[in-house]
Amino acid sequence: VDLEPSVIDEIKHSDYSKLFHPDMLVAGKEDASNNFARGHYTVGKELVEPVMDQIAKLAENCDGLQGFTIFHSVGGGTGSGLSSLLLERLAVEYGKKSKLDFCVYPSPKIA
């Protein structure tokens, strides 16, 4: 999932495309400009329903859904804003299921 469509397009046309089912790659129309509020309240809010629909499709195919593993960054609007919105929605929709969250923090030496 990414709000920036070029990132998903790059994955679809790279060697990594074999790692992902094409229907599960969800892209927005514009990025959140490294802004939590845009990722959570405006641009990300438009994408949360399609993402939750894909998650529901995957969950329906599970015989015994145990929980979710989430990897996201906290340095940009998609990673922080949209991810926190998705975690909130997962808590509402799948309250008793485990949610294992791995956060990637930006490095001041690299960024």
C-alpha positions in Angstrom: 0.0 0.0 0.0 1.3 3.4 -0.9 -0.4 6.7 -1.6 2.2 7.5 -4.2 1.3 5.6 -7.4 4.8 5.6 -8.9 6.2 3.5 -6.0 3.6 0.7 -6.7 4.2 1.0 -10.4 7.9 0.5 -9.9 7.3 -2.6 -7.8 4.9 -4.0 -10.5 7.6 -3.7 -13.2 10.6 -4.9 -11.2 11.9 -8.3 -10.1 10.0 -7.8 -6.9 6.7 -8.2 -8.8 6.9 -11.9 -8.3 6.7 -11.5 -4.5 3.2 -9.9 -4.6 -0.1 -10.7 -6.1 -1.0 -7.8 -8.4 -4.5 -7.4 -6.9 -3.0 -6.8 -3.5 -0.9 -3.8 -4.6 -3.0 -0.8 -3.7 -1.9 2.7 -4.8 -3.4 6.1 -4.3 -3.5 9.0 -6.7 -1.2 11.4 -4.9 1.2 11.2 -2.0 0.9 12.6 1.5 3.9 14.9 1.1 5.5 13.5 4.3 2.6 14.9 6.3 0.9 12.8 8.9 -2.4 14.8 8.7 -2.6 14.3 4.9 -2.0 10.6 5.3 -4.5 10.2 8.1 -7.3 12.7 7.5 -7.4 13.6 3.8 -5.5 11.6 1.1 -5.2 8.5 3.2 -8.9 8.5 4.1 -9.8 8.1 0.5 -7.6 4.9 0.2 -8.5 3.2 3.5 -11.7 1.6 2.2 -10.1 -0.1 -0.8 -7.3 -1.4 1.4 -9.8 -2.7 4.0 -11.7 -4.4 1.2 -8.5 -6.2 0.1 -7.8 -7.2 3.7 -11.3 -8.5 4.1 -10.9 -10.6 0.9 -7.7 -12.1 2.3 -9.3 -12.7 5.8 -12.3 -14.4 4.2 -10.0 -17.0 2.6 -8.4 -17.9 5.9 -9.6 -21.0 7.8 -8.4 -19.7 11.1 -7.3 -16.1 11.0 -4.9 -15.5 13.9 -4.0 -11.8 13.3 -2.1 -9.3 11.2 1.6 -8.4 10.7 2.1 -4.8 9.7 5.3 -3.3 8.5 5.4 0.5 8.0 7.6 3.5 8.3 6.9 6.4 10.6 8.8 9.0 8.7 6.2 10.0 6.1 2.5 10.6 5.5 1.8 7.2 4.2 3.9 5.3 6.7 2.7 7.3 9.7 -0.7 8.8 8.8 -2.3 6.1 6.6 -0.8 3.3 8.7 -2.2 4.6 11.9 -5.6 5.0 10.2 -5.4 1.4 9.0 -4.4 0.1 12.5 -7.4 1.9 13.9 -9.7 0.3 11.4 -8.2 -3.1 12.0 -8.8 -2.7 15.7 -12.5 -1.9 15.0 -13.1 -4.6 12.3 -11.0 -7.4 13.9 -10.8 -6.3 17.6 -9.8 -9.6 19.1 -7.2 -10.5 16.5 -3.5 -10.0 17.2 -1.8 -7.1 15.5 2.0 -7.3 15.3 3.4 -3.9 14.3 6.9 -3.4 13.0 7.8 0.3 12.7 10.7 1.5 10.6 12.2 4.8 11.9 14.1 7.1 9.5 17.8 7.5 10.1 19.2 11.0 10.4 22.5 9.7 9.0 20.9 8.3 5.8 17.9 10.6 5.2 
